[in-house]
Amino acid sequence: MEVFRYAIDRFDILTDVDDEWERFAAENGAPDLTRDSVVGRSIFSFIAGSETRQIYRELFVRARHNPAPIVIPFRCDAPAIRRDMTLEVIGNSIGDIELTGRLLSAEAREAVAALGDVARSDEIVRMCSWCKRVDIEGNWVDLEVATRELSLFASYPLPRFSHGICTRCTAEFGD
């Protein structure tokens, strides 16, 4: 099982990332995100979407006020890989937080262009940042189902994805 760790201080500044974190970033199309380039910067520089940043803020407040580990399941997809992971968040009394990502499974698949770096239209489709479900008129469905139902590849360019948190993940982790 792949495990990578990183830490933030009470001001949400990255204070450390381990070698596995750097390797995971490089394997996921971000080789420029090295220890030297991220340590000393706000973790929120790397979290997309205002809803997602708000959930993380709430998660960090919870971790800083309760020493019990918080474990959150999520998907971390790349165009040709579907990954199921967990994120463990542990705070301490001075406000520092250690985050541990664990890869539970990785499934190779035919590349999903919706997740790649391709030209985008002005159309916006909402995707949950944690479980990667897509919002179709208030119904959150798996990315693979949304690809079929929305005919995401019937037109070019592809829509943009706006990242948020689906109702299930909000109910489970947002309170």
C-alpha positions as a LaTeX table, in Angstrom:
\begin{tabular}{lrrr}
\hline
Residue & $x$ (\AA) & $y$ (\AA) & $z$ (\AA) \\
\hline
Met1 & 0.00 & 0.00 & 0.00 \\
Glu2 & 1.36 & 3.40 & $-0.96$ \\
Val3 & 1.41 & 5.88 & 1.91 \\
Phe4 & 2.50 & 9.49 & 1.74 \\
Arg5 & 2.65 & 12.14 & 4.42 \\
Tyr6 & 2.69 & 15.89 & 4.62 \\
Ala7 & 2.25 & 18.41 & 7.40 \\
Ile8 & 0.93 & 21.92 & 7.93 \\
Asp9 & 1.37 & 24.37 & 10.77 \\
Arg10 & $-1.32$ & 26.32 & 12.63 \\
Phe11 & $-1.35$ & 28.87 & 9.78 \\
Asp12 & $-2.02$ & 26.15 & 7.16 \\
Ile13 & 1.50 & 26.48 & 5.74 \\
Leu14 & 3.07 & 23.28 & 4.45 \\
Thr15 & 6.01 & 22.41 & 6.70 \\
Asp16 & 7.01 & 19.04 & 5.26 \\
Val17 & 6.26 & 16.47 & 2.57 \\
Asp18 & 7.86 & 13.06 & 2.46 \\
Asp19 & 9.62 & 11.35 & $-0.45$ \\
Glu20 & 6.50 & 9.29 & $-1.25$ \\
Trp21 & 4.47 & 12.52 & $-1.53$ \\
Glu22 & 6.93 & 13.84 & $-4.09$ \\
Arg23 & 6.84 & 10.57 & $-6.03$ \\
Phe24 & 3.02 & 10.54 & $-6.02$ \\
Ala25 & 2.92 & 14.15 & $-7.30$ \\
Ala26 & 5.38 & 13.33 & $-10.08$ \\
Glu27 & 3.41 & 10.24 & $-11.13$ \\
Asn28 & 0.25 & 12.35 & $-11.30$ \\
Gly29 & 1.44 & 14.96 & $-13.72$ \\
Ala30 & 2.88 & 17.42 & $-11.21$ \\
Pro31 & 6.65 & 16.79 & $-11.16$ \\
Asp32 & 7.17 & 20.48 & $-10.33$ \\
Leu33 & 5.49 & 19.98 & $-6.93$ \\
Thr34 & 8.62 & 19.08 & $-5.02$ \\
Arg35 & 9.47 & 19.58 & $-1.38$ \\
Asp36 & 11.41 & 22.73 & $-2.29$ \\
Ser37 & 8.52 & 24.21 & $-4.28$ \\
Val38 & 5.69 & 23.55 & $-1.79$ \\
Val39 & 7.12 & 23.77 & 1.73 \\
Gly40 & 6.52 & 27.27 & 3.06 \\
Arg41 & 3.38 & 27.81 & 0.97 \\
Ser42 & $-0.27$ & 27.66 & 2.06 \\
Ile43 & $-1.90$ & 24.30 & 1.50 \\
Phe44 & $-4.81$ & 26.24 & 0.02 \\
Ser45 & $-2.60$ & 27.17 & $-2.93$ \\
Phe46 & $-3.03$ & 23.55 & $-4.00$ \\
Ile47 & $-6.73$ & 22.94 & $-3.26$ \\
Ala48 & $-9.07$ & 23.84 & $-6.12$ \\
Gly49 & $-12.57$ & 25.22 & $-5.67$ \\
Ser50 & $-14.06$ & 27.40 & $-2.95$ \\
Glu51 & $-16.37$ & 24.64 & $-1.69$ \\
Thr52 & $-13.46$ & 22.22 & $-1.36$ \\
Arg53 & $-11.31$ & 24.81 & 0.43 \\
Gln54 & $-14.17$ & 25.49 & 2.86 \\
Ile55 & $-14.58$ & 21.79 & 3.66 \\
Tyr56 & $-10.82$ & 21.52 & 4.29 \\
Arg57 & $-10.94$ & 24.58 & 6.57 \\
Glu58 & $-13.73$ & 22.97 & 8.58 \\
Leu59 & $-11.84$ & 19.68 & 8.64 \\
Phe60 & $-8.71$ & 21.43 & 9.95 \\
Val61 & $-10.69$ & 23.21 & 12.68 \\
Arg62 & $-12.15$ & 19.87 & 13.76 \\
Ala63 & $-8.71$ & 18.20 & 13.77 \\
Arg64 & $-7.17$ & 21.00 & 15.82 \\
His65 & $-9.86$ & 20.73 & 18.49 \\
Asn66 & $-10.06$ & 16.95 & 18.72 \\
Pro67 & $-6.96$ & 14.71 & 18.86 \\
Ala68 & $-8.79$ & 11.70 & 17.39 \\
Pro69 & $-7.72$ & 10.89 & 13.82 \\
Ile70 & $-10.22$ & 11.78 & 11.10 \\
Val71 & $-10.19$ & 9.37 & 8.15 \\
Ile72 & $-11.87$ & 10.34 & 4.89 \\
Pro73 & $-12.26$ & 8.07 & 1.87 \\
Phe74 & $-11.91$ & 9.73 & $-1.55$ \\
Arg75 & $-11.07$ & 9.14 & $-5.20$ \\
Cys76 & $-7.93$ & 10.50 & $-6.79$ \\
Asp77 & $-8.35$ & 9.92 & $-10.50$ \\
Ala78 & $-5.93$ & 10.39 & $-13.34$ \\
Pro79 & $-7.03$ & 9.98 & $-16.96$ \\
Ala80 & $-5.93$ & 6.33 & $-17.15$ \\
Ile81 & $-6.18$ & 5.31 & $-13.47$ \\
Arg82 & $-9.05$ & 5.20 & $-10.99$ \\
Arg83 & $-7.73$ & 5.33 & $-7.42$ \\
Asp84 & $-9.55$ & 4.81 & $-4.15$ \\
Met85 & $-7.72$ & 6.38 & $-1.24$ \\
Thr86 & $-8.09$ & 7.61 & 2.32 \\
Leu87 & $-6.84$ & 10.78 & 3.93 \\
Glu88 & $-6.06$ & 10.67 & 7.65 \\
Val89 & $-5.94$ & 14.03 & 9.40 \\
Ile90 & $-4.44$ & 14.36 & 12.89 \\
Gly91 & $-4.11$ & 17.67 & 14.70 \\
Asn92 & $-2.31$ & 18.58 & 17.89 \\
Ser93 & $-2.73$ & 21.11 & 20.68 \\
Ile94 & $-0.52$ & 23.76 & 19.07 \\
Gly95 & $-2.42$ & 23.63 & 15.78 \\
Asp96 & $-0.08$ & 21.57 & 13.62 \\
Ile97 & $-1.68$ & 18.90 & 11.43 \\
Glu98 & $-0.25$ & 15.76 & 9.90 \\
Leu99 & $-2.00$ & 14.41 & 6.81 \\
Thr100 & $-1.50$ & 10.85 & 5.57 \\
Gly101 & $-2.75$ & 9.67 & 2.20 \\
Arg102 & $-3.15$ & 5.94 & 1.64 \\
Leu103 & $-3.72$ & 4.30 & $-1.72$ \\
Leu104 & $-6.27$ & 1.51 & $-1.20$ \\
Ser105 & $-6.66$ & 0.44 & $-4.82$ \\
Ala106 & $-5.66$ & 1.54 & $-8.27$ \\
Glu107 & $-7.48$ & 0.36 & $-11.36$ \\
Ala108 & $-6.09$ & 0.96 & $-14.81$ \\
Arg109 & $-8.75$ & 1.94 & $-17.33$ \\
Glu110 & $-9.05$ & 3.30 & $-20.83$ \\
Ala111 & $-8.06$ & 6.95 & $-20.59$ \\
Val112 & $-10.94$ & 9.26 & $-19.65$ \\
Ala113 & $-10.33$ & 12.42 & $-21.64$ \\
Ala114 & $-12.57$ & 14.38 & $-19.26$ \\
Leu115 & $-9.77$ & 14.19 & $-16.69$ \\
Gly116 & $-6.95$ & 15.08 & $-19.07$ \\
Asp117 & $-5.38$ & 18.35 & $-20.05$ \\
Val118 & $-7.49$ & 19.15 & $-23.12$ \\
Ala119 & $-9.23$ & 22.18 & $-24.63$ \\
Arg120 & $-12.41$ & 23.12 & $-22.75$ \\
Ser121 & $-15.66$ & 24.87 & $-23.68$ \\
Asp122 & $-17.45$ & 27.45 & $-21.52$ \\
Glu123 & $-19.94$ & 24.80 & $-20.34$ \\
Ile124 & $-19.42$ & 23.87 & $-16.69$ \\
Val125 & $-20.08$ & 20.47 & $-15.11$ \\
Arg126 & $-19.79$ & 20.09 & $-11.32$ \\
Met127 & $-17.64$ & 17.25 & $-9.97$ \\
Cys128 & $-17.18$ & 16.24 & $-6.32$ \\
Ser129 & $-13.56$ & 16.80 & $-5.33$ \\
Trp130 & $-13.61$ & 13.79 & $-3.01$ \\
Cys131 & $-15.56$ & 10.98 & $-4.67$ \\
Lys132 & $-15.44$ & 12.27 & $-8.29$ \\
Arg133 & $-19.20$ & 11.95 & $-8.78$ \\
Val134 & $-20.73$ & 14.37 & $-11.26$ \\
Asp135 & $-23.85$ & 16.47 & $-10.66$ \\
Ile136 & $-26.58$ & 15.82 & $-13.22$ \\
Glu137 & $-29.49$ & 18.07 & $-12.27$ \\
Gly138 & $-29.00$ & 17.47 & $-8.54$ \\
Asn139 & $-28.30$ & 13.74 & $-8.89$ \\
Trp140 & $-24.65$ & 12.87 & $-8.19$ \\
Val141 & $-23.49$ & 9.94 & $-10.34$ \\
Asp142 & $-20.16$ & 8.18 & $-10.95$ \\
Leu143 & $-17.94$ & 9.84 & $-13.55$ \\
Glu144 & $-18.25$ & 6.85 & $-15.84$ \\
Val145 & $-22.09$ & 7.09 & $-15.72$ \\
Ala146 & $-21.99$ & 10.87 & $-16.28$ \\
Thr147 & $-19.74$ & 10.35 & $-19.30$ \\
Arg148 & $-22.46$ & 8.23 & $-20.90$ \\
Glu149 & $-25.52$ & 10.20 & $-19.74$ \\
Leu150 & $-24.13$ & 13.63 & $-20.63$ \\
Ser151 & $-22.46$ & 12.38 & $-23.81$ \\
Leu152 & $-19.35$ & 14.21 & $-22.64$ \\
Phe153 & $-17.36$ & 13.15 & $-25.68$ \\
Ala154 & $-20.04$ & 13.80 & $-28.31$ \\
Ser155 & $-18.87$ & 17.37 & $-28.77$ \\
Tyr156 & $-15.58$ & 19.17 & $-28.74$ \\
Pro157 & $-14.24$ & 20.91 & $-26.81$ \\
Leu158 & $-15.10$ & 19.16 & $-23.55$ \\
Pro159 & $-16.84$ & 21.04 & $-20.71$ \\
Arg160 & $-14.93$ & 22.52 & $-17.80$ \\
Phe161 & $-15.23$ & 20.87 & $-14.41$ \\
Ser162 & $-16.11$ & 22.96 & $-11.38$ \\
His163 & $-15.06$ & 21.15 & $-8.25$ \\
Gly164 & $-17.34$ & 21.08 & $-5.26$ \\
Ile165 & $-18.45$ & 18.55 & $-2.69$ \\
Cys166 & $-21.44$ & 16.29 & $-3.40$ \\
Thr167 & $-24.33$ & 15.99 & $-0.96$ \\
Arg168 & $-23.18$ & 12.57 & 0.27 \\
Cys169 & $-19.63$ & 13.72 & 1.05 \\
Thr170 & $-20.93$ & 16.95 & 2.62 \\
Ala171 & $-23.28$ & 14.97 & 4.88 \\
Glu172 & $-20.56$ & 12.51 & 5.84 \\
Phe173 & $-17.61$ & 14.86 & 6.34 \\
Gly174 & $-18.89$ & 18.44 & 6.39 \\
Asp175 & $-20.60$ & 18.48 & 9.77 \\
\hline
\end{tabular}
